[in-house]
Amino acid sequence: VSEKIAAKEHDDSEWVCNSYDMRPSFNFDDGTSVADYRSYPHDDIYPIVITQEEKCYHCERIRLVEEFILLYDLRVVERIDGSADYYQIDENGNDILVAKVEFGCLKVLASYVYEYISIKSLILIVQFEAIIYSAKSLLELGCSNQDYTVYRSSDLTFSYTLSGNAITDDKSWAFVRGKTFILPDSKYIKRLFNFEDHRYETFIAGKDIQGNPIISSCEEKKLSPDPTEDGTPWQLSLVFFKREVLDKYYADTHKFSVQDGAISGPNWFAHLDTDRNDEFVVMVLKDLGKMPYKEQVHWKQYNVEYPDGVRLSDTTWNRWFAGVSSDTKNASDLLFKSLYEEANKKWEAKYGYPIYLELAPGDKHFFDELHSMNELYNDSTFDNLILAFTKVVIDSLNEKQLVNGIDETNADVLALFARCNVKDNKKSNLKGGIRRLQAVLLSEGIECDNLIELLCKIQALRSTSAAHRKSTAPDKKTKELLQWFAIDKYPHKDVIDGIFNRLIEQLKWIIQQC
């Protein structure tokens, strides 16, 4: 409330208003031609909590006012039991629980409430009321009858009554009602609405003439824009990291995105040299300073000394320093994603529909999570990548449109129908995206054995490796499959890279056919 209202309310123990009443009011019947509309029914009184009473089959609802929600950019998660959580997303993408509704009560972190009233220069009035019954008489309690009495202090006003009871079986009762006043203060303003950690980490950003590592802050204002300036690290000094630094981001694609030449989080973005086939990723020093401090701490764990003879990829050099547009060339995972999208466009341009359907929001993470492994062996990562491959290149095949492109009179198609036991030789009876794709290509007179074999092998690998329980004694077919992918011979990392490379060759082949 305003100071004017607070001064008035200080003398009265009755409540200012009820949270049920804090809704817009509109009056057009006052005899004038001017409509009287108010966001809240009382001047200079602004609620933090609003309550909607129970009506019919709609239960009571308690919530924070919209202004509070928008100031702190809160996100509301409603629970099946009727409770609700209000989260603020920090610069690292972490959820901060600011408020919670449960058991008919809304709780808010005091620091946010204090800051809110201080920003708005309003006084917070907290209203309270309680009645207590006792089976003992006032005499037994050592008390005497107390008529309605009002107590006042600088920040508190309340009334209380203590009496014997002639209405119920309880022998005495006490009643208290009042309000306390909390004043705004600039010391409460902590910028919680835009909280940032302004610390900066240090990184190895090159070597001096003796070969010793140069340690530098990543704070841009402490860096030189001129590479020839002595004594001050250059803003664009290269900083090298082990590639494992990216695992955290691939594991949580809802918060983070590793793209061709960049990485981003909820509120940050940085350029990155990812088009590499070695064990490093590279960033420039000043871009590290644009990341939240907690992210800088994560990256520092993987910071390595400037490797002798290692430099930026040609792709990144052209983009960052030569100002030349350059496509991905080296990183198999990035090249696969680029060719996947290109093949889809080329196929649609030729046939009028995309070969791959767009992934549903709940499945998009499968595409984002596809990446080259950074560890030699990891069963969990390997299985997840096989599932992702299957979802992206097999389950996403545009089966409904593919079936329309099948020529039922083509001899090669009829031979495929015979092998697949297709009823009545009808294309609608041919099941599976892989076989429908094969039939379309055969209808065009295109031999596609290598593509179909690869897709079938990936689908089979999913069934034997990722989708079902692994066998301690694999059968003959499983052994042949493991040998085909060389899983029994090479590390998981090499197998995944091999799948990427095989798919890259097939996507290039599809593009050529279009």
N, C-alpha and C positions, 0 to 999 in steps of 0.2 A: 504494500500500500504506500501511498504518498505520506510525507511528513504531516500534512494537514489531517489526513484520516487517522494516522497513528496517534496524534495528539488528542483527537476527539475520543478515540477508542480506549485510551489509557485510563479514563475515568470509569469505564463501564466494564463489568466482568462478562457481560453477555457476548456471544459470538458475533463477529463482524457479518458473516454470511455462512451459508452452507454450500459445500462443493456441488450439491445437486442443482443449485440455483445458478451456477456460473455458466450461463449460455447466452447467446445473442438475444436481444430484445428489439421489438419493432412496434412502433406506435404511430398509426395514421389517423387516429380518431380524436385528436386533441383540438379540433376546430380550426386548424390551420391547413395550408396547402403543402406544408413542409413535413416530410416523413421523418420521424425520429427513430433512427436505427443506432443501436449500440452493440459493440462486440461483446461487452459484458454489462450486466444491468446496473452496476454501481460505478459511479465516477471514481477514478483514482484507486480502484481495487482490482488487482490483477492476480488471478489464481496461478498456482504451479500445478496443482492436481485438480482434475475434473472427474466427477462421478456421474454416470448415467444409471438410473435406478432400473431394477428388474421390471420388465414388462412382458406379459404373456409368456412365451417360451424363451425370450431373450433374457439371459442372466445379467446381473449387475456388472458394470464395466468401469474400472478405474484406470485412468491413464494420465500421463504427463501432457501438459499443454503443448500445442504444436510449435510455439516459438522456442520453447526449451529444447524440443527434439531437433529443430532445424539449426539452432545455434551450435549445438554439439554434434550435429550430423549423426544422430542416433539411428540405429536400425533395430526394429522391433521383431522379436521372434516369439510367436505365440505358441504355447504348449497345449497338449491335448487335455490336460487337467484344468485348463482355464487360466493358468498362470502365464506370465509374459516376462521376457527379459529385454532390456534396452542396452544395446551395445554401441560403443564408440569404436571405430576402427583407427588404430594408431598408424604412424607412418611406416611401420613394418608389416602392416596387414594383420596385426593381432587384435583380438576382441577384448575390449575393456568393458566389464559389466558395470554400468553406471547406475541402473535402476532395475528394480525387480518387483513384479506384482505376484503375490502368493497369499493364499488364505484371506482374501478380501483386504489386503493391505499393500500399499505401495511404499517401497523403501528406495531412497535415493542417497547416493554418496554425498555427505555433508559438504565436502569441498566444492562440488559442482553447484550446490544450492547457494552456498555463500558467495561464490563467484558470480552467479547469475543475478542475485539481488544487488551486488556491488556494481556490476556493469550497468544495470538499469537504474541505479541510485534509488532503490525502493527499500522499504523496511519490511522484513518478513515477520508476519504474525503467525505463530503456531498456536492453534486452539486445542484445548483439551477439556475433557469432561469425564467424571467417574462417579459411580455410586456403589457403596459397599454396605452389605447387610451383615449383621452379626447375630448369632443365636444367644449372645450374652447381653444382659441389660447394661445401660450406661453405668449403673452403680457397680456392677461386676467388673466392668472395664476400667473403673476408676475415673470416669468422665462425668461431666454434667451436661445438661441440655444446652445447646448453642444455637441461638437463632441466626437467621441469615446475616452473614457478616462479609464485608468486602475488605480484602487486603491489597495494598498497592506498594510497589517499589519502582525503581527507575526503569526496570525492564520486565516487570511482572504485575499482572492484575488478576485476581481471582476471588470468587466468593465461595463460602462453605457453610454447611449446615450440619449440625449433629443433633440427633433427636431419638427419642424412644419411638417404637413403632406400634401402631394400633391397627395396622391394615393386614399385615402378614404374620406368619408364625415367628419371624425373626423379631428379636426384642429391641434392636436398635439399628440405626442406619446413619451413614454419613454421605454427604453429597458435596462435590466440588466441581466448579466450572470456572474456566478462565482462559487466559492467553498470555503468551510471553512474546517479547519484542526483540528481534535481532536486527541490529543496525548494519547498513552497508559499510564497507571499509575497503580502501584501495589495496590493502595488504592481502585481501582475499582473492585478488585477481591474479591468477597463475597462468593465464592463457591456456586453460584446459581445452578451449574450443579449437585450438590450433597448436597442440603441444608438440614441440620438436626438441630433440636432444642436439644441441649445437656443438658438441665435442667432435674432434677430428682425430682419426688414427694416423699413425705413421707407417710408411711402406718402404720397401727396398725399391729405389727408382733409378737404378743404374750403378755404374762403378766409377771410382775416381781413377786418376792416372796410375796409381799404384795397384789398382785392381781391387780395392776395398769397396764394399757396398756403400752406396749413398742412401742414407735414411732421411726421408722427408715427410712432412705433414702433407695431407691432401687438400688442405684449405686453400682455395683458389687465390685469395687475396695475398697469401704468403708465397705464391709461386710467380715466376717471371714469365711474361708473354714472349720474351726474347730468348731463344736458345743459346745465344752467344754471351749472355750476361753471366759474369763470373760470380760464384758464391751462392747463387739462388737457383734451386731446381726449376726446370722448365715445366710449364703447365702441361705440355704434351709429352713429358717423359713417359716411356713405356714401363709398365709394371706387369710382371709375369706371375701367373698362378698355376698351380696344379689343376688339371681339368676337373678333378673331383669336387671343386668348389661349386660346380653347377648341379650336383646331385640333389641338393636341398631344394632347388627351384623346379627341377623336373618332377620331384616328388609331391609338389603342391602347386599344380597348374591353375588352381582356382585363385590363388593369390599372385603368382608370378608367371612370367612369360619369357622364355628364352627364344629369341628370334634370330633370323639371319642378320648378324652384325649388331645385335643389341640385346639388352636384358631390361626388364621392367618389373616394378612392384606396384602396389596400390597407389602410391603417390610419388614414385620416382622412376627415372629412366637413365640408362647409361649405355654408351656405345661400347662394343665388345668385338674383339677379333676372334671369331669362332670358326672361320673357314680354314681349319687346320686339320692335319692328320697326325699331329704329334700329341704329346701329353700336356700341352699348355693351352691356356687362354690368356689373352692380353687385353689390358685396359690402359687408357692414359690417366695420368695422375690426377688431373683436375676432376675427371668424371667420378672417381672414387669419392671425392668430397661431396658429390651431389646425392650420394646414397645415404640413408639413415645411418646413424652411428652404429646401431646394433648390426646392420649389414656390413659395415666396414670391419667390425670386429670379426664377423664370420669370414670375410675375405682374407683378413690378415693371417688366419690360421694356415692358409694355402699359399701365401706369398713366398716366392722362391727368388734366389739371386738371379740376376740377369744372366741367362745362359749364353756361353760363348758360341758364336756362329749362328744363333737363332734370331730370326727377324720376323717382322710382320708378314702375313700372307700377302700375296700380290693383290688379292681381292680387296683387302682392307687398306693396303697402301694406296691403291687407286682411289678408294672412297674417301679416305681421311686426308691425304696429302696431295694427291694429283687432281682431285676434283673430277674424277672420271667414274661414270656409272659402271659397275662391274658385277657380274653374276657370280654366284657361288661355284667354286671349282673343286675344292678339296674335301670338305667335310661331307662324308657319305650321308649322314642323317639330314643335313640341310639340303643337300643336292636332291635327295629323295623327295623331300617335301616340295621343293620347287618344281621338280618334274611331275609330281603327282598333280599339282594344280594346273600345270601347262597341258598335260595329257587330257585332263578333264575338259579344259577349254577347247582344245583341238578336236576332241571327239564330238563335243556338242556342236561345234561349228560345222562339222561334216554330216552328223546324223540327226541333229536337231534336239538332242537331249544329252545330258552329261553321263559319262560312263559310271561315275560314282555319285551317289546321293550325298547331299550335305549332311554331316553328322548332327544328330539331335543335340541340344544343349547338354543333356546328361551323358552324352558319349564323346563330346568334343575333346575331353581331356585325353582320350586315347591317342588322338593325333598329336596333341601338344606334348605328350609324354614320350613319344618316339624319339630316341636319341641313342648315340653310340655309348656303349658301356665304358665306364672309367675303371672298373675293377676287372681283373681277369676272370674271377669266378664270383657269382652271386646268384643262387637259385631263385630267390624272390624277384630280383630285377629281371632275370632272364625270362621267367614265366610271365611276368607282367608285360614284357616287350612282345613276346609271342602272341599274347592275347590282343595287344594293341595292333600288331601287324594284321591279325585275322579280322579284327573289327574294321580296319581302314581299307584293306585291299580286297577283302572277300565279302564280309557282311554288308559292306556299303555299296556293292554292285547294284546298279539300277535295274533290278530284275524285271519289273513291270514293263519298262520301256524296251529292255533287251529282247523280251519275247516277241514283241511286235516286229523286230527286225529279222526274224528267222524265216528263211525260205523253206517251206515244207516240201518243195519239189526238188530241192538240190540233192544230188546223189550222196555227197559226203555227209549232209545233214541227216539223210535217211539212214545212212550207215551208223551214225552216232545214235539215232533213235533206237536202232536195233540193239546196239551194245548196252544202252541204258534201259532197255525194255519199256520204251515209251508206248503207252496204250493208244491204239488207233492211229499212231504216227501223227498225233496232234501236238503242235508246238506248246500249247498250253499245259500239256501233261508232262513236259520236260521240267524236272525239278532242279533247283539249285542255281545260284548265280554263276558259278564257274561253268557249268555245262551250257547255260543259256548264252554266256559270253562266247564260248567255243562255237556254239551253233551260229551265232551272228557272224563271227569271223569266217567260218566255213561257207556261210551263205555268200560272203563277199569274195570267196575264192582265196582266202588267206590261210596258209598253214600256220598253226599256232601251238604246236606241240610243246615247245619250250616254256611258253607262258603258262599253259594249262597245267603242265607237270609241276611247275614251281608253286602255283596257287594250291594245287591239290596236296603237295607236300607240306606246305605251311599249315593248311587246314588239318592235316593228319597230325602234324607236330603239336598243334594246339590240343588235340584230343588226347594224345599220349603223354604230353608233358605238362600242359598248363591247366586243362579243363578237368582232368580226372586224376584220381590217385595214381601215383607212379608205382610201377611193379618192381619188386626186387628180382624177379626173374622174367625179363621181357621176352615176348614171343618173337618169332622169326621176322614178322612184318615190322615190329618195333625196332628190332636190331638193324634191319635194312634202312629204316628211316633215320636212325641215329647215325648210321654210316654215311647216308646221303648228305646229311648236313655236317658230317665230321664232328659231331658232338662228342663221340667217344675218343676223339684224337686231339682236338684243339680246345682252348679255353672258351668260356661263354662269350667273352668279348669278341673273339675272332669269329665265332659263329654268327653273332648278331651283325657284325660288319659284313660278313659274307652274304647274309640275307639282304641287307641294304644294297650291296653291290649288284646282286642278282636282280633285285626289283628295279634298280636304276637302269640296268640294261634293257629290261622288259618295257619300262616306261618310255625309254628312248625309242624302242621298237614300235610301240603303239603310236607315238607322235609321228614317226616316219610313215606309218600306214595311213595316217589322216592327212 
